[in-house]
């Protein structure tokens, strides 16, 4: 019945009655009822603002010619004057002749302090078409027109500001105490009222609030908005700057402009929540009770901390289960138990890569498809172990690998050069001692020149990196390191000793068997680091 009434009534002539019907429906149905919502964000395109579009019929050319002051009590009487003028306009339409002096001395039209011409009048009321249908702002030509008109209108508001006079404060008191208030369903667009309207604080608030509502729609995320309706960066920047300017004008507009501006900002922020709720499909605000839940629950006493402790001197922590209680109380200090050496599950490089090193030996003739490095699970664990225990993992290299097995195979070859062969680790007892003695005798019998021709070991690199320290960057060019490698070393670590170690490891990877102490001594001498070269020479001779 209500919807049928709304279809039959005229929204322009029966505006108040239609509004009461809609308020009744809003209170009758629950808040999440979709039938009363504008889900698709449709606009009332029938709400057209009619104004004089013929410049030849305009009377603004003769306006503002007399030198008369604006009445100080205008803001209090503006709506009464507008109502009086609308009455005379209707009488003229009916053919009645009304003389100029019939309005009385108090209601005599006054000259404006704002220079108004037909162009300003036309541009001002043309903006209502954009407020009626904001989609036009997404069109390039329409946006330029809207931008031009808005800048001129807002410039007028900025140039001619209203004063918070005693009359405006009196008018506000009348509104608070329920005084007579005139309401207009639509704007009056007569040219003769233009100066009065621009000097009315309430009228300015209407126009500025229309701007804020329009900007909120253009920037907001609406579910049913077309994908083509997207603002450019320039448009978004202009809207952001103009929004600040509009709020500033609202705060400067009497009476109580600052309070009114903050109230409008709060209301528009609340509207964002409603937009999000509509975009989500208007879910119900009422939370349904689960069918299995009981309407009332017995109140249980909260257990005290002493209830979790066992009786007696041991004071075990009771976990509610015998096995959990036993596990929890294995160690009095749980943090120390977590730090126990028995909880170290990470294998060493020798243990983990032993099988891969054997398979990489060409003598064993293992086919590629049977190698452990081709197993994805093995490769994932190998990367984690290399990141924790191997200096080669974070070392920059010029080699490019197309797959993980290829990279791991290269790393296995490097580790095989540093780690002892698997066969040596298996041997025990007297054989192991005899081989160690033979190796020591052989090493002692070698001359210093022979030892300097051997590749540097990991221990030697570690020891010399600590001495090199901050001078690593001076040595890098003489080890034929590229600028990109040097920058990568600087990015990887901030510790100078770690940078020196990375430099030597990268040089070792690059030179391979030629990464000998003798070649390093030569590079140190060329770099002017003779003290380090001499210390390295002494270390090599001392180890022999």
C-alpha positions as semicolon CSV with decimal commas, in nm:
position;residue;x (nm);y (nm);z (nm)
1;X;0,000;0,000;0,000
2;X;0,280;0,242;0,089
3;X;0,467;0,170;-0,233
4;X;0,145;0,217;-0,431
5;X;0,095;0,554;-0,262
6;X;0,447;0,660;-0,350
7;X;0,386;0,574;-0,714
8;X;0,066;0,779;-0,729
9;X;0,178;1,086;-0,534
10;X;0,380;1,368;-0,686
11;X;0,721;1,401;-0,526
12;X;0,734;1,773;-0,610
13;X;0,385;1,867;-0,486
14;X;0,348;1,611;-0,203
15;X;0,709;1,614;-0,092
16;X;0,646;1,610;0,283
17;X;0,388;1,330;0,265
18;X;0,616;1,115;0,046
19;X;0,899;1,171;0,291
20;X;0,683;1,059;0,585
21;X;0,584;0,742;0,398
22;X;0,949;0,659;0,334
23;X;1,039;0,724;0,698
24;X;0,755;0,494;0,803
25;X;0,887;0,217;0,577
26;X;1,241;0,267;0,708
27;X;1,122;0,222;1,067
28;X;0,889;-0,067;0,984
29;X;1,146;-0,294;0,817
30;X;1,472;-0,413;0,975
31;X;1,791;-0,219;0,903
32;X;1,930;-0,488;0,672
33;X;1,616;-0,505;0,453
34;X;1,732;-0,455;0,095
35;X;1,398;-0,346;-0,051
36;X;1,434;0,002;0,095
37;X;1,792;0,059;-0,019
38;X;1,940;0,214;-0,331
39;X;2,176;-0,079;-0,390
40;X;2,269;0,008;-0,748
41;X;2,350;0,373;-0,665
42;X;2,094;0,512;-0,908
43;X;2,040;0,889;-0,934
44;X;1,716;1,085;-0,958
45;X;1,774;1,220;-1,307
46;X;1,424;1,376;-1,311
47;X;1,531;1,634;-1,055
48;X;1,624;1,903;-1,308
49;X;1,707;2,255;-1,189
50;X;1,544;2,504;-1,429
51;X;1,701;2,847;-1,473
52;X;1,723;3,117;-1,737
53;X;1,944;2,995;-2,020
54;X;1,873;3,289;-2,254
55;X;2,121;3,569;-2,201
56;X;1,909;3,818;-2,399
57;X;1,625;3,784;-2,149
58;X;1,854;3,833;-1,849
59;X;1,795;4,129;-1,620
60;X;2,132;4,107;-1,448
61;X;2,270;4,383;-1,669
62;X;2,059;4,644;-1,483
63;X;2,120;4,494;-1,139
64;X;2,370;4,629;-0,887
65;X;2,364;4,975;-1,049
66;X;2,231;5,170;-0,750
67;X;2,473;5,249;-0,471
68;X;2,286;5,106;-0,173
69;X;2,437;4,919;0,123
70;X;2,351;4,558;0,205
71;X;2,124;4,543;0,513
72;X;2,302;4,411;0,820
73;X;2,002;4,200;0,916
74;X;1,986;4,021;0,582
75;X;2,088;3,675;0,698
76;X;1,789;3,673;0,937
77;X;1,538;3,779;0,672
78;X;1,681;3,600;0,365
79;X;1,437;3,312;0,362
80;X;1,141;3,541;0,433
81;X;1,244;3,762;0,140
82;X;1,282;3,456;-0,083
83;X;0,935;3,337;0,019
84;X;0,789;3,685;-0,045
85;X;0,955;3,697;-0,386
86;X;0,825;3,355;-0,481
87;X;0,473;3,470;-0,393
88;X;0,500;3,777;-0,616
89;X;0,645;3,563;-0,895
90;X;0,338;3,337;-0,884
91;X;0,108;3,641;-0,895
92;X;0,289;3,771;-1,202
93;X;0,240;3,437;-1,375
94;X;-0,135;3,466;-1,312
95;X;-0,143;3,805;-1,482
96;X;-0,158;4,021;-1,170
97;X;0,028;4,353;-1,180
98;X;0,231;4,415;-0,867
99;X;0,395;4,750;-0,827
100;X;0,753;4,781;-0,716
101;X;0,667;4,947;-0,385
102;X;0,426;4,680;-0,266
103;X;0,696;4,484;-0,093
104;X;0,732;4,752;0,169
105;X;1,034;4,944;0,283
106;X;1,185;4,652;0,473
107;X;1,148;4,415;0,182
108;X;1,288;4,649;-0,081
109;X;1,541;4,479;-0,303
110;X;1,891;4,575;-0,211
111;X;2,201;4,601;-0,419
112;X;2,460;4,332;-0,391
113;X;2,814;4,358;-0,267
114;X;2,914;4,073;-0,501
115;X;2,951;4,166;-0,871
116;X;2,705;3,927;-1,037
117;X;2,664;3,896;-1,413
118;X;2,484;3,649;-1,631
119;X;2,796;3,433;-1,679
120;X;2,830;3,376;-1,305
121;X;2,457;3,309;-1,277
122;X;2,464;3,056;-1,561
123;X;2,780;2,875;-1,439
124;X;2,653;2,864;-1,081
125;X;2,323;2,693;-1,163
126;X;2,481;2,471;-1,432
127;X;2,670;2,294;-1,154
128;X;2,341;2,148;-1,028
129;X;2,334;1,920;-1,331
130;X;2,666;1,764;-1,216
131;X;2,534;1,726;-0,861
132;X;2,223;1,559;-1,007
133;X;2,424;1,316;-1,224
134;X;2,788;1,278;-1,100
135;X;2,871;1,026;-1,374
136;X;2,930;1,318;-1,610
137;X;3,252;1,398;-1,423
138;X;3,414;1,086;-1,567
139;X;3,378;1,228;-1,920
140;X;3,675;1,433;-2,033
141;X;3,484;1,729;-2,182
142;X;3,227;1,746;-1,902
143;X;3,501;1,733;-1,640
144;X;3,677;2,034;-1,792
145;X;3,351;2,231;-1,782
146;X;3,284;2,126;-1,423
147;X;3,639;2,217;-1,323
148;X;3,615;2,564;-1,481
149;X;3,276;2,646;-1,330
150;X;3,370;2,517;-0,986
151;X;3,688;2,721;-0,967
152;X;3,498;3,042;-1,049
153;X;3,216;2,976;-0,801
154;X;3,451;2,878;-0,517
155;X;3,664;3,183;-0,595
156;X;3,355;3,400;-0,535
157;X;3,295;3,226;-0,200
158;X;3,658;3,284;-0,101
159;X;3,664;3,649;-0,209
160;X;3,336;3,752;-0,046
161;X;3,314;3,603;0,301
162;X;3,022;3,656;0,537
163;X;3,052;3,819;0,881
164;X;2,919;3,659;1,196
165;X;2,682;3,947;1,269
166;X;2,439;3,982;1,552
167;X;2,152;3,911;1,315
168;X;2,294;3,573;1,215
169;X;2,333;3,476;1,579
170;X;1,975;3,583;1,648
171;X;1,857;3,370;1,361
172;X;2,041;3,069;1,501
173;X;1,872;3,121;1,838
174;X;1,534;3,129;1,667
175;X;1,606;2,795;1,500
176;X;1,719;2,641;1,831
177;X;1,404;2,759;2,010
178;X;1,173;2,632;1,736
179;X;1,110;2,967;1,567
180;X;0,942;3,006;1,230
181;X;1,146;2,836;0,959
182;X;1,072;2,840;0,587
183;X;1,150;2,521;0,394
184;X;1,191;2,501;0,017
185;X;1,173;2,165;-0,161
186;X;1,373;2,302;-0,459
187;X;1,610;2,590;-0,525
188;X;1,465;2,921;-0,644
189;X;1,671;3,017;-0,949
190;X;1,544;3,368;-1,019
191;X;1,812;3,612;-1,125
192;X;1,678;3,871;-0,880
193;X;1,757;3,641;-0,587
194;X;2,114;3,562;-0,687
195;X;2,276;3,832;-0,474
196;X;2,058;3,746;-0,177
197;X;2,135;3,376;-0,203
198;X;2,512;3,422;-0,225
199;X;2,496;3,635;0,090
200;X;2,298;3,372;0,282
201;X;2,510;3,145;0,503
202;X;2,259;2,857;0,486
203;X;2,250;2,871;0,107
204;X;2,630;2,857;0,092
205;X;2,627;2,555;0,322
206;X;2,387;2,375;0,086
207;X;2,613;2,430;-0,214
208;X;2,938;2,340;-0,034
209;X;2,781;2,025;0,112
210;X;2,675;1,923;-0,239
211;X;3,042;1,942;-0,340
212;X;3,150;1,714;-0,055
213;X;2,881;1,454;-0,137
214;X;2,984;1,459;-0,504
215;X;3,354;1,416;-0,418
216;X;3,274;1,127;-0,185
217;X;3,095;0,941;-0,465
218;X;3,373;1,005;-0,719
219;X;3,643;0,875;-0,482
220;X;3,441;0,595;-0,321
221;X;3,431;0,228;-0,410
222;X;3,079;0,144;-0,529
223;X;3,001;-0,215;-0,620
224;X;2,774;-0,129;-0,915
225;X;2,994;0,149;-1,054
226;X;3,114;0,082;-1,408
227;X;3,477;-0,020;-1,453
228;X;3,523;0,275;-1,691
229;X;3,447;0,524;-1,415
230;X;3,802;0,575;-1,290
231;X;3,960;0,905;-1,190
232;X;4,297;1,008;-1,325
233;X;4,579;1,109;-1,093
234;X;4,525;1,475;-1,186
235;X;4,154;1,455;-1,105
236;X;4,218;1,281;-0,773
237;X;4,472;1,547;-0,675
238;X;4,231;1,830;-0,763
239;X;3,947;1,667;-0,568
240;X;4,172;1,624;-0,265
241;X;4,283;1,990;-0,269
242;X;3,931;2,118;-0,334
243;X;3,789;1,908;-0,050
244;X;4,025;2,082;0,192
245;X;3,926;2,420;0,050
246;X;3,553;2,341;0,089
247;X;3,599;2,237;0,452
248;X;3,789;2,560;0,510
249;X;3,504;2,763;0,361
250;X;3,253;2,577;0,578
251;X;3,454;2,651;0,891
252;X;3,469;3,023;0,798
253;X;3,097;3,043;0,720
254;X;2,896;3,188;1,014
255;X;2,741;3,100;1,248
256;X;2,940;2,823;1,426
257;X;3,127;2,735;1,107
258;X;3,399;2,531;1,279
259;X;3,146;2,314;1,461
260;X;2,934;2,267;1,149
261;X;3,241;2,169;0,941
262;X;3,346;1,902;1,191
263;X;2,992;1,766;1,211
264;X;2,970;1,732;0,831
265;X;3,309;1,559;0,818
266;X;3,197;1,311;1,084
267;X;2,871;1,235;0,900
268;X;3,049;1,175;0,568
269;X;3,300;0,943;0,737
270;X;3,007;0,747;0,877
271;X;2,865;0,720;0,525
272;X;3,180;0,530;0,422
273;X;3,077;0,252;0,661
274;X;2,734;0,232;0,500
275;X;2,889;0,215;0,153
276;X;3,111;-0,073;0,261
277;X;2,810;-0,251;0,412
278;X;2,617;-0,217;0,084
279;X;2,916;-0,339;-0,119
280;X;2,930;-0,652;0,098
281;X;2,569;-0,740;0,014
282;X;2,404;-0,586;0,322
283;X;2,469;-0,865;0,574
284;X;2,234;-0,881;0,870
285;X;2,335;-0,695;1,185
286;X;2,165;-0,958;1,402
287;X;2,388;-1,250;1,497
288;X;2,192;-1,572;1,496
289;X;2,236;-1,803;1,793
290;X;2,378;-2,145;1,695
291;X;2,111;-2,417;1,712
292;X;2,321;-2,637;1,943
293;X;2,390;-2,364;2,195
294;X;2,189;-2,349;2,513
295;X;2,013;-2,027;2,613
296;X;2,173;-2,025;2,956
297;X;2,508;-2,152;3,069
298;X;2,605;-2,248;3,422
299;X;2,849;-2,013;3,588
300;X;3,175;-2,193;3,653
301;X;3,422;-2,089;3,916
302;X;3,753;-1,976;3,775
303;X;4,027;-2,207;3,902
304;X;4,293;-2,060;4,120
305;X;4,663;-2,096;4,030
306;X;4,707;-2,336;4,321
307;X;4,467;-2,583;4,157
308;X;4,723;-2,652;3,883
309;X;4,997;-2,750;4,131
310;X;5,024;-3,098;4,273
311;X;5,028;-3,176;4,641
312;X;5,349;-3,241;4,829
313;X;5,698;-3,104;4,809
314;X;5,758;-3,168;4,438
315;X;5,489;-2,919;4,331
316;X;5,440;-3,068;3,984
317;X;5,249;-2,865;3,730
318;X;4,936;-3,059;3,641
319;X;4,852;-3,043;3,270
320;X;4,527;-3,242;3,289
321;X;4,679;-3,559;3,147
322;X;4,935;-3,800;3,297
323;X;5,156;-3,812;2,990
324;X;5,147;-3,433;2,937
325;X;5,225;-3,382;3,305
326;X;5,523;-3,620;3,280
327;X;5,660;-3,446;2,968
328;X;5,613;-3,098;3,112
329;X;5,793;-3,181;3,435
330;X;6,093;-3,362;3,283
331;X;6,305;-3,054;3,342
332;X;6,241;-2,785;3,605
333;X;6,361;-2,514;3,365
334;X;6,193;-2,547;3,025
335;X;6,412;-2,284;2,860
336;X;6,730;-2,469;2,956
337;X;6,577;-2,792;2,825
338;X;6,517;-2,625;2,487
339;X;6,884;-2,519;2,473
340;X;7,013;-2,871;2,537
341;X;7,271;-3,007;2,293
342;X;7,059;-3,316;2,241
343;X;6,803;-3,097;2,065
344;X;7,053;-2,997;1,795
345;X;6,914;-3,179;1,492
346;X;7,104;-2,997;1,218
347;X;7,357;-3,231;1,049
348;X;7,708;-3,126;0,954
349;X;7,807;-3,058;0,594
350;X;8,017;-3,376;0,589
351;X;7,728;-3,596;0,701
352;X;7,464;-3,448;0,475
353;X;7,666;-3,418;0,152
354;X;7,862;-3,743;0,191
355;X;7,633;-3,930;-0,049
356;X;7,622;-3,643;-0,299
357;X;8,003;-3,612;-0,302
358;X;8,040;-3,985;-0,375
359;X;7,785;-3,960;-0,657
360;X;7,964;-3,658;-0,806
361;X;8,288;-3,858;-0,847
362;X;8,313;-3,963;-1,215
363;X;8,482;-4,290;-1,111
364;X;8,161;-4,407;-0,943
365;X;7,970;-4,365;-1,273
366;X;7,634;-4,270;-1,117
367;X;7,368;-4,163;-1,368
368;X;7,219;-3,817;-1,326
369;X;6,866;-3,938;-1,264
370;X;6,982;-4,140;-0,963
371;X;7,179;-3,855;-0,803
372;X;7,051;-3,711;-0,475
373;X;7,077;-3,352;-0,600
374;X;6,791;-3,419;-0,844
375;X;6,555;-3,494;-0,554
376;X;6,348;-3,183;-0,481
377;X;6,313;-3,271;-0,112
378;X;6,688;-3,319;-0,081
379;X;6,751;-2,991;-0,264
380;X;6,525;-2,794;-0,032
381;X;6,701;-2,930;0,279
382;X;7,041;-2,875;0,117
383;X;6,968;-2,504;0,061
384;X;6,865;-2,459;0,425
385;X;7,181;-2,632;0,548
386;X;7,409;-2,433;0,313
387;X;7,252;-2,108;0,433
388;X;7,336;-2,198;0,794
389;X;7,678;-2,359;0,764
390;X;7,850;-2,276;0,431
391;X;8,015;-1,942;0,340
392;X;7,967;-2,021;-0,032
393;X;7,589;-1,979;-0,016
394;X;7,587;-1,600;0,014
395;X;7,897;-1,545;-0,195
396;X;7,839;-1,355;-0,525
397;X;7,937;-1,543;-0,837
398;X;7,937;-1,477;-1,210
399;X;7,804;-1,823;-1,290
400;X;7,440;-1,859;-1,388
401;X;7,252;-2,178;-1,308
402;X;6,934;-2,280;-1,488
403;X;6,813;-2,527;-1,227
404;X;6,858;-2,617;-0,861
405;X;7,028;-2,957;-0,929
406;X;7,288;-2,780;-1,143
407;X;7,358;-2,530;-0,864
408;X;7,381;-2,803;-0,598
409;X;7,616;-3,008;-0,811
410;X;7,847;-2,708;-0,838
411;X;7,832;-2,657;-0,460
412;X;7,906;-3,026;-0,401
413;X;8,222;-3,000;-0,611
414;X;8,338;-2,700;-0,403
415;X;8,265;-2,880;-0,078
416;X;8,447;-3,190;-0,198
417;X;8,765;-2,984;-0,233
418;X;8,740;-2,855;0,124
419;X;8,599;-3,156;0,311
420;X;8,799;-3,474;0,367
421;X;8,703;-3,773;0,149
422;X;8,433;-4,001;0,296
423;X;8,671;-4,297;0,299
424;X;8,900;-4,119;0,548
425;X;8,612;-4,061;0,789
426;X;8,514;-4,428;0,792
427;X;8,861;-4,550;0,890
428;X;8,924;-4,588;1,265
429;X;9,179;-4,725;1,506
430;X;9,541;-4,786;1,416
431;X;9,493;-4,733;1,041
432;X;9,364;-4,382;1,101
433;X;9,651;-4,297;1,334
434;X;9,909;-4,435;1,090
435;X;9,768;-4,234;0,800
436;X;9,763;-3,918;1,011
437;X;10,129;-3,973;1,105
438;X;10,223;-4,032;0,742
439;X;10,038;-3,717;0,637
440;X;10,216;-3,513;0,903
441;X;10,556;-3,650;0,802
442;X;10,482;-3,579;0,437
443;X;10,366;-3,229;0,513
444;X;10,672;-3,156;0,726
445;X;10,903;-3,279;0,455
446;X;10,754;-3,037;0,199
447;X;10,945;-2,713;0,145
448;X;10,785;-2,367;0,204
449;X;10,780;-2,307;-0,174
450;X;10,574;-2,624;-0,227
451;X;10,327;-2,528;0,048
452;X;10,283;-2,181;-0,101
453;X;10,189;-2,344;-0,433
454;X;9,901;-2,533;-0,270
455;X;9,551;-2,386;-0,262
456;X;9,460;-2,203;0,056
457;X;9,250;-2,392;0,308
458;X;8,940;-2,265;0,486
459;X;9,135;-2,216;0,809
460;X;9,397;-2,004;0,634
461;X;9,129;-1,786;0,475
462;X;8,951;-1,745;0,810
463;X;9,277;-1,647;0,985
464;X;9,395;-1,406;0,717
465;X;9,048;-1,241;0,680
466;X;9,069;-1,129;1,044
467;X;9,402;-0,959;0,971
468;X;9,289;-0,805;0,642
469;X;8,987;-0,629;0,797
470;X;8,919;-0,281;0,658
471;X;9,191;-0,311;0,390
472;X;8,990;-0,568;0,192
473;X;8,861;-0,305;-0,050
474;X;9,215;-0,194;-0,141
475;X;9,306;-0,557;-0,221
476;X;8,990;-0,637;-0,423
477;X;9,099;-0,482;-0,760
478;X;9,428;-0,673;-0,752
479;X;9,236;-1,000;-0,709
480;X;9,057;-0,916;-1,038
481;X;8,724;-0,853;-0,865
482;X;8,464;-0,655;-1,058
483;X;8,299;-0,342;-0,923
484;X;7,964;-0,522;-0,917
485;X;8,108;-0,798;-0,697
486;X;8,257;-0,540;-0,460
487;X;7,921;-0,360;-0,430
488;X;7,746;-0,691;-0,366
489;X;7,991;-0,772;-0,084
490;X;7,919;-0,432;0,074
491;X;7,545;-0,492;0,055
492;X;7,564;-0,843;0,201
493;X;7,734;-0,749;0,528
494;X;7,835;-0,449;0,735
495;X;8,108;-0,632;0,929
496;X;8,451;-0,560;0,776
497;X;8,588;-0,903;0,877
498;X;8,295;-1,076;0,709
499;X;8,351;-0,864;0,397
500;X;8,717;-0,963;0,392
501;X;8,623;-1,331;0,426
502;X;8,368;-1,302;0,144
503;X;8,631;-1,141;-0,077
504;X;8,880;-1,424;-0,019
505;X;8,614;-1,694;-0,067
506;X;8,502;-1,531;-0,393
507;X;8,863;-1,516;-0,507
508;X;8,905;-1,883;-0,416
509;X;8,593;-1,977;-0,616
510;X;8,717;-1,776;-0,909
511;X;9,073;-1,904;-0,917
512;X;9,017;-2,261;-0,801
513;X;9,348;-2,445;-0,770
514;X;9,538;-2,120;-0,843
515;X;9,410;-1,961;-0,521
516;X;9,745;-2,018;-0,350
517;X;9,921;-1,819;-0,077
518;X;10,194;-1,727;-0,326
519;X;9,945;-1,561;-0,564
520;X;9,778;-1,384;-0,271
521;X;10,117;-1,253;-0,150
522;X;10,182;-1,116;-0,500
523;X;9,844;-0,936;-0,501
524;X;9,911;-0,792;-0,155
525;X;10,248;-0,657;-0,267
526;X;10,093;-0,488;-0,574
527;X;9,823;-0,333;-0,352
528;X;10,086;-0,179;-0,125
529;X;10,000;-0,404;0,169
530;X;10,354;-0,528;0,224
531;X;10,303;-0,581;0,598
532;X;10,021;-0,827;0,537
533;X;10,221;-0,996;0,262
534;X;10,513;-1,044;0,498
535;X;10,289;-1,183;0,775
536;X;10,132;-1,430;0,531
537;X;10,479;-1,540;0,417
538;X;10,586;-1,595;0,777
539;X;10,273;-1,797;0,850
540;X;10,339;-2,020;0,551
541;X;10,703;-2,079;0,647
542;X;10,613;-2,124;1,015
543;X;10,356;-2,394;0,935
544;X;10,626;-2,588;0,753
